[in-house]
């Protein structure tokens, strides 16, 4: 289990505890309860984005290879479309 998953579960349990504490009185304010939920949500989103960043590096490499092959293909087409091959009117 990654450290991000552990922190996520701790924040999730903390947000549930604060929500229950708010519901049963002698609790933090509503804004503090919402703040704990927002922190949990922001950490979740940032951990998902960081894991996606690693996957996008893989796609970037393949995209660069695809770009190079399209450049080679365009050079090949330019060679076939030279003025010698086009019939004159």
CNS distance restraints for C-alpha pairs under 8 A (distance, minus, plus):
assign (resid   1 and name CA) (resid   5 and name CA) 6.48 0.50 0.50
assign (resid   1 and name CA) (resid   6 and name CA) 7.21 0.50 0.50
assign (resid   2 and name CA) (resid   6 and name CA) 6.64 0.50 0.50
assign (resid   3 and name CA) (resid   7 and name CA) 6.25 0.50 0.50
assign (resid   4 and name CA) (resid   8 and name CA) 6.05 0.50 0.50
assign (resid   4 and name CA) (resid  47 and name CA) 6.71 0.50 0.50
assign (resid   5 and name CA) (resid   9 and name CA) 6.23 0.50 0.50
assign (resid   6 and name CA) (resid  10 and name CA) 6.26 0.50 0.50
assign (resid   7 and name CA) (resid  11 and name CA) 6.11 0.50 0.50
assign (resid   8 and name CA) (resid  12 and name CA) 6.07 0.50 0.50
assign (resid   8 and name CA) (resid  40 and name CA) 6.93 0.50 0.50
assign (resid   8 and name CA) (resid  43 and name CA) 7.10 0.50 0.50
assign (resid   8 and name CA) (resid  44 and name CA) 6.55 0.50 0.50
assign (resid   9 and name CA) (resid  13 and name CA) 6.12 0.50 0.50
assign (resid  10 and name CA) (resid  14 and name CA) 6.05 0.50 0.50
assign (resid  11 and name CA) (resid  15 and name CA) 6.04 0.50 0.50
assign (resid  11 and name CA) (resid  36 and name CA) 7.84 0.50 0.50
assign (resid  11 and name CA) (resid  39 and name CA) 7.95 0.50 0.50
assign (resid  11 and name CA) (resid  40 and name CA) 5.55 0.50 0.50
assign (resid  12 and name CA) (resid  16 and name CA) 6.31 0.50 0.50
assign (resid  12 and name CA) (resid  37 and name CA) 7.99 0.50 0.50
assign (resid  12 and name CA) (resid  40 and name CA) 6.34 0.50 0.50
assign (resid  13 and name CA) (resid  17 and name CA) 6.11 0.50 0.50
assign (resid  14 and name CA) (resid  18 and name CA) 6.11 0.50 0.50
assign (resid  14 and name CA) (resid  36 and name CA) 7.70 0.50 0.50
assign (resid  15 and name CA) (resid  19 and name CA) 6.07 0.50 0.50
assign (resid  15 and name CA) (resid  33 and name CA) 7.37 0.50 0.50
assign (resid  15 and name CA) (resid  36 and name CA) 5.60 0.50 0.50
assign (resid  15 and name CA) (resid  37 and name CA) 5.66 0.50 0.50
assign (resid  15 and name CA) (resid  40 and name CA) 7.38 0.50 0.50
assign (resid  16 and name CA) (resid  20 and name CA) 6.20 0.50 0.50
assign (resid  17 and name CA) (resid  21 and name CA) 6.02 0.50 0.50
assign (resid  18 and name CA) (resid  22 and name CA) 6.04 0.50 0.50
assign (resid  18 and name CA) (resid  27 and name CA) 7.96 0.50 0.50
assign (resid  18 and name CA) (resid  28 and name CA) 7.75 0.50 0.50
assign (resid  18 and name CA) (resid  33 and name CA) 6.07 0.50 0.50
assign (resid  18 and name CA) (resid  36 and name CA) 7.72 0.50 0.50
assign (resid  19 and name CA) (resid  23 and name CA) 6.30 0.50 0.50
assign (resid  19 and name CA) (resid  33 and name CA) 6.20 0.50 0.50
assign (resid  20 and name CA) (resid  24 and name CA) 6.28 0.50 0.50
assign (resid  21 and name CA) (resid  25 and name CA) 6.39 0.50 0.50
assign (resid  21 and name CA) (resid  26 and name CA) 7.47 0.50 0.50
assign (resid  21 and name CA) (resid  27 and name CA) 5.54 0.50 0.50
assign (resid  21 and name CA) (resid  28 and name CA) 7.67 0.50 0.50
assign (resid  22 and name CA) (resid  26 and name CA) 7.36 0.50 0.50
assign (resid  22 and name CA) (resid  27 and name CA) 4.86 0.50 0.50
assign (resid  22 and name CA) (resid  28 and name CA) 6.22 0.50 0.50
assign (resid  22 and name CA) (resid  29 and name CA) 7.31 0.50 0.50
assign (resid  22 and name CA) (resid  30 and name CA) 7.28 0.50 0.50
assign (resid  22 and name CA) (resid  33 and name CA) 7.18 0.50 0.50
assign (resid  23 and name CA) (resid  27 and name CA) 7.86 0.50 0.50
assign (resid  28 and name CA) (resid  32 and name CA) 6.07 0.50 0.50
assign (resid  28 and name CA) (resid  33 and name CA) 6.74 0.50 0.50
assign (resid  29 and name CA) (resid  33 and name CA) 6.47 0.50 0.50
assign (resid  30 and name CA) (resid  34 and name CA) 6.25 0.50 0.50
assign (resid  31 and name CA) (resid  35 and name CA) 6.05 0.50 0.50
assign (resid  32 and name CA) (resid  36 and name CA) 6.44 0.50 0.50
assign (resid  33 and name CA) (resid  37 and name CA) 6.62 0.50 0.50
assign (resid  34 and name CA) (resid  38 and name CA) 6.13 0.50 0.50
assign (resid  35 and name CA) (resid  39 and name CA) 6.12 0.50 0.50
assign (resid  36 and name CA) (resid  40 and name CA) 6.27 0.50 0.50
assign (resid  37 and name CA) (resid  41 and name CA) 6.20 0.50 0.50
assign (resid  38 and name CA) (resid  42 and name CA) 6.03 0.50 0.50
assign (resid  39 and name CA) (resid  43 and name CA) 6.10 0.50 0.50
assign (resid  40 and name CA) (resid  44 and name CA) 6.16 0.50 0.50
assign (resid  41 and name CA) (resid  45 and name CA) 6.21 0.50 0.50
assign (resid  42 and name CA) (resid  46 and name CA) 6.10 0.50 0.50
assign (resid  43 and name CA) (resid  47 and name CA) 6.11 0.50 0.50
assign (resid  44 and name CA) (resid  48 and name CA) 6.28 0.50 0.50
assign (resid  45 and name CA) (resid  49 and name CA) 6.17 0.50 0.50
assign (resid  46 and name CA) (resid  50 and name CA) 6.15 0.50 0.50
assign (resid  47 and name CA) (resid  51 and name CA) 6.32 0.50 0.50
assign (resid  48 and name CA) (resid  52 and name CA) 6.24 0.50 0.50
assign (resid  49 and name CA) (resid  53 and name CA) 6.13 0.50 0.50
assign (resid  50 and name CA) (resid  54 and name CA) 6.88 0.50 0.50
assign (resid  51 and name CA) (resid  55 and name CA) 6.93 0.50 0.50
assign (resid  52 and name CA) (resid  56 and name CA) 6.22 0.50 0.50
assign (resid  53 and name CA) (resid  57 and name CA) 6.46 0.50 0.50
assign (resid  54 and name CA) (resid  58 and name CA) 7.00 0.50 0.50
assign (resid  55 and name CA) (resid  59 and name CA) 6.76 0.50 0.50
assign (resid  56 and name CA) (resid  60 and name CA) 6.05 0.50 0.50
assign (resid  57 and name CA) (resid  61 and name CA) 6.53 0.50 0.50
assign (resid  58 and name CA) (resid  62 and name CA) 6.79 0.50 0.50
assign (resid  59 and name CA) (resid  63 and name CA) 5.97 0.50 0.50
assign (resid  60 and name CA) (resid  64 and name CA) 6.18 0.50 0.50
assign (resid  61 and name CA) (resid  65 and name CA) 6.52 0.50 0.50
assign (resid  62 and name CA) (resid  66 and name CA) 6.21 0.50 0.50
assign (resid  63 and name CA) (resid  67 and name CA) 6.13 0.50 0.50
assign (resid  64 and name CA) (resid  68 and name CA) 6.29 0.50 0.50
assign (resid  65 and name CA) (resid  69 and name CA) 6.36 0.50 0.50
assign (resid  66 and name CA) (resid  70 and name CA) 6.30 0.50 0.50
assign (resid  67 and name CA) (resid  71 and name CA) 6.28 0.50 0.50
assign (resid  68 and name CA) (resid  72 and name CA) 6.29 0.50 0.50
assign (resid  69 and name CA) (resid  73 and name CA) 6.13 0.50 0.50
assign (resid  70 and name CA) (resid  74 and name CA) 6.12 0.50 0.50
assign (resid  71 and name CA) (resid  75 and name CA) 6.34 0.50 0.50
assign (resid  72 and name CA) (resid  76 and name CA) 6.29 0.50 0.50
assign (resid  73 and name CA) (resid  77 and name CA) 6.31 0.50 0.50
assign (resid  74 and name CA) (resid  78 and name CA) 6.21 0.50 0.50
assign (resid  75 and name CA) (resid  79 and name CA) 6.38 0.50 0.50
assign (resid  76 and name CA) (resid  80 and name CA) 6.62 0.50 0.50
assign (resid  77 and name CA) (resid  81 and name CA) 6.20 0.50 0.50
assign (resid  78 and name CA) (resid  82 and name CA) 6.38 0.50 0.50
assign (resid  80 and name CA) (resid  85 and name CA) 7.06 0.50 0.50
assign (resid  81 and name CA) (resid  85 and name CA) 6.22 0.50 0.50
assign (resid  81 and name CA) (resid  86 and name CA) 6.89 0.50 0.50
assign (resid  82 and name CA) (resid  86 and name CA) 6.99 0.50 0.50
